Amino acid sequence: MRIQVIEGKFAVCRLRTIERLDLKEDFLFLSKTDEEISLVCREEQVPYDCLACEKGWRAFRIEGQLDFEIVGLISRMTSLLADQNIGLFAVSTYLTDYTLVKAENLGRALETLKNNGYEVPEVY
């Protein structure tokens, strides 16, 4: 599987409301449950009135469209990174999976994946 690193830094936020979100942004992951509203966005797009925010994340994705029948993809990646003591935040979309790691861990994360058969870009 080929990994594509997404440029820029991301933030993981907890929101009070979604009223002021600009859904035209290129990367914006929004989830709402009975307990919370969570947002992953580029750092420069963090809403000023969020309840909590953790900045300093870098993101990468598996290139191409993933079939819903694929089993264990996130589990394998999570295990590989956990073995290296690298925490992550995972987001799945209809087409693929996105993985966020703290910026200081990006190099180690990609090296770990490369050493385990993933195609990783030379520059990140």
C-alpha positions in Angstrom: 0.0 0.0 0.0 1.2 3.5 -0.9 1.3 6.2 1.8 0.7 9.9 0.8 1.7 12.6 3.3 -0.6 15.6 3.5 1.1 18.9 3.7 0.7 21.1 6.7 -0.2 20.7 10.4 -3.6 19.7 11.8 -5.5 20.2 15.0 -8.0 18.0 16.8 -10.8 20.0 18.4 -13.9 19.7 20.5 -16.6 22.2 19.4 -19.6 23.7 21.0 -21.4 24.3 17.6 -20.8 23.8 13.9 -22.5 27.0 12.9 -19.3 28.9 11.9 -17.5 26.1 10.1 -16.4 26.7 6.5 -17.1 23.4 4.7 -15.2 24.6 1.7 -11.8 23.8 3.2 -9.9 21.0 1.6 -9.4 18.9 4.8 -12.1 19.0 7.4 -13.3 15.9 9.3 -16.3 16.5 11.4 -18.1 14.0 13.7 -21.1 14.5 16.0 -22.4 12.1 18.6 -24.8 12.5 21.5 -21.8 13.4 23.7 -19.7 15.7 21.5 -18.8 17.4 18.3 -15.2 16.8 17.1 -13.3 18.4 14.3 -10.0 17.7 12.6 -8.8 20.6 10.5 -5.7 22.4 9.4 -4.2 24.4 12.3 -4.9 27.8 10.6 -8.6 26.8 10.4 -9.3 26.2 14.1 -12.5 27.9 15.2 -11.7 30.7 17.7 -14.5 29.4 20.1 -13.7 25.7 20.3 -13.9 24.1 23.7 -10.6 22.3 23.5 -7.9 21.9 20.9 -4.7 19.9 20.4 -2.4 21.1 17.7 0.7 19.7 16.1 -0.6 16.7 14.2 0.7 15.6 10.7 -1.5 13.5 8.5 -1.1 10.8 5.9 -3.4 8.6 3.9 -3.4 5.4 2.0 -3.6 6.2 -1.6 -6.5 5.0 -3.7 -9.9 3.8 -2.9 -10.1 1.1 -0.3 -12.6 -1.7 -0.6 -15.0 -2.1 2.3 -14.2 -5.8 2.4 -10.5 -5.2 3.5 -10.1 -6.5 7.0 -7.5 -5.4 9.5 -6.0 -2.5 7.7 -6.2 0.0 10.5 -5.5 -2.7 13.1 -2.2 -3.6 11.4 -1.1 0.0 11.1 -2.1 0.8 14.6 -0.2 -2.2 15.9 3.0 -1.3 14.0 3.0 2.2 15.3 2.0 1.2 18.9 5.0 -1.2 18.9 7.2 2.0 18.3 5.3 3.9 21.0 3.7 6.2 18.5 0.2 7.4 19.3 -2.2 8.2 16.5 -5.6 9.6 15.6 -7.4 7.7 12.8 -10.2 9.0 10.5 -11.9 6.9 7.9 -13.8 8.3 5.0 -15.8 6.6 2.3 -12.7 6.2 0.0 -9.7 5.7 2.4 -8.2 6.0 5.8 -6.3 8.9 7.3 -3.8 8.6 10.1 -2.6 11.6 12.2 0.5 11.4 14.3 2.2 14.2 16.3 4.6 16.1 14.1 7.6 15.0 16.0 6.7 11.3 15.3 6.0 11.6 11.6 9.5 10.5 10.5 9.5 7.5 12.8 6.0 6.5 11.8 6.8 6.6 8.1 10.0 4.7 8.6 8.2 2.0 10.6 5.6 1.6 7.8 8.3 1.6 5.2 10.2 -1.2 7.1 6.9 -3.2 7.1 6.2 -3.2 3.4 4.3 0.2 2.8 5.4 2.4 0.0 6.5 5.7 1.6 7.5 8.9 -0.1 11.2 9.9 0.2 10.4 13.5 1.2 8.0 14.3 4.0 
